[in-house]
């Protein structure tokens, strides 16, 4: 199962995602979607799993949950927008992780791309960074990877260029 992972679009969806994620089976969005237009475009493109972020309005909060916890290809995944640093999670998120014991924890919010194995909780922490134009990040980023019979494989970092500049 091939997954395209993005976060912090803040109302801007780079059209390049439609080719970058064309081979993906699902797209996951880790919050701060920013507009219903972005959400609807992703929903029309591929099966979507998304959570809302702190900037998302009531319409987005009605359309997607704060947290998603599910299993796919024998991998248990937990997605939320604000989690904290890898292994140093906020109390709400830590209690969910301790209860659910996911193999993969995904969040956004920091605008910092991170792929880290957290030994303390025995899971892979993924933050795809930010792919929108709003925020302090210099480079817009996302992730693409595969779930295969209990394993996360073929992790790819996608760089979309500098914030504020759209590639052609």
N, C-alpha and C positions, 0 to 999 in steps of 0.2 A: 504494500500500500504506500503510494508516494504522497507526501504531504508538503504543501506550501504554507509556511508560517510567517505572518506579518503582524505588526502592531503599530499603534500610534500613527495612523494615517491622518488623523485630525482633519477629516473632510476632504483629503486629497488622495486619489487612487491613481498611481502612475499607470498609464496604459500598457507599459512594458510588462506588467504582471500577467496580462492575458497570454503573452507568449512564454514568459518565464515559468508560469504555472500550468501551461497547456497539458503537460504530461502528468500532472498531479491528479490523484483520485479525489482528494479533499483539500480545501483551504481552511486554515485556522487563523482566527484574528484574536489577539490577546488584549483587546480593549483600546479605548480612545479612538473609536471609529470616526466620530466627528460629524457624520451626516447620514441620513437615511439613504441618500443616493449611493454612497459608498457601500453601505450594507446591502442594498438591493442589487447593485452591480455584481457584488461577490456572490450573492445567493443565486443569481441568474447564470453565473459562470460555472460554478462547481458546487457540489455539496459543501456547506459551510458550517463550521462550529465556531462560535464567537461568544465573547463575554463583553459586557460593557465596562467602560473606564470612567474615571472621575470627571472627564469633560463631556461625557455623553448625556444628551438630554432625555426627557421622559419618554419620548417615542422609541428611542433605541433601548432604553431600560425596560420598556414593555416588550420589545421584540427579542431581546437576548438576555440571558441570566448574568448574575455577578460571577458565578463559578460554574465550571463544567468538570465533571469527573466521569470518566467512561473507560472502557477497555476496547481496544482495537488491535487485531493481529496479536493477541495475547500480551499486549502492553497496556498497563493501567496508566492513564494520563489524567492530570489535574491542571486546569487552566483557570487563571484569575488575572486581574490586571495589576493590582498592587500586592506584592508578596513580601518585599524586603530583599536584602542581599542573600545570595546563596548560603543556605544553612542558618542564617540569622533572620528568620521570618517573623512577621508581626504575629501577635497572639492568635488572631482569628485564623490566619492561614496555617500556622503551626498546628493548631488543634485539628484542622481538617486533614493535614498531612499525616499526623499521628494516628488519626482514625482510619483514613482511607489507604495509607501506605502505597502511594503511587510510585511507579518506576520513572515517570517523567513529570516534572513540575515546570509549567510554562507561565511566564508573566511578561508584562510590558512595563510601562510607566517610566522607567529610568532613562529611556532612550539610549541605553548602553547595551550593545551586543555582547552577550555572554553565553558560552556553552561550557558548563562546569559539572563535573561529577561531584556530588555532595556525599562524602563518605559517611558523615554522621547519620543521614537519613537513607542512605543507599539508593539515591535516585540521581537522574540526570536533570540538571537545571538548564532551561532554555529561555533566553530572552532575545528575540530577534532584532532588538534595537528599534529604531523608528524609521518608517519609510515615508512619512509625510514631510511637509516643509516647515511645520511649526515646531519650535523647540530649540534647544541649544546644541544638538548633535551636528557634527560637521558633515558626515557621510550618511546617506540614507541606506538602510540595510534591511535584509530579510533572511530567512533560512528556508532550505529545502532539504528533505531527508526522507528515508524510508522506514516503515515499520515492517518487520519481517519475522514472524513466528517468535515473538518475545524479545526481539532485539531492535535497537535503533541503529540504522546503518546509513551509509552514503550521505553523511552530513555535508551540506554545501552552504557556504556563506555567499549571499548575493549582495553586491554593492551596486547601488543605483545612481551613484554620483553625489555631488555636493548638495546639501540642503539649499533650496532656493533656485537650483538649476535643474531643468528637465533635459535629459539626453534625447537626442533625435536619432 
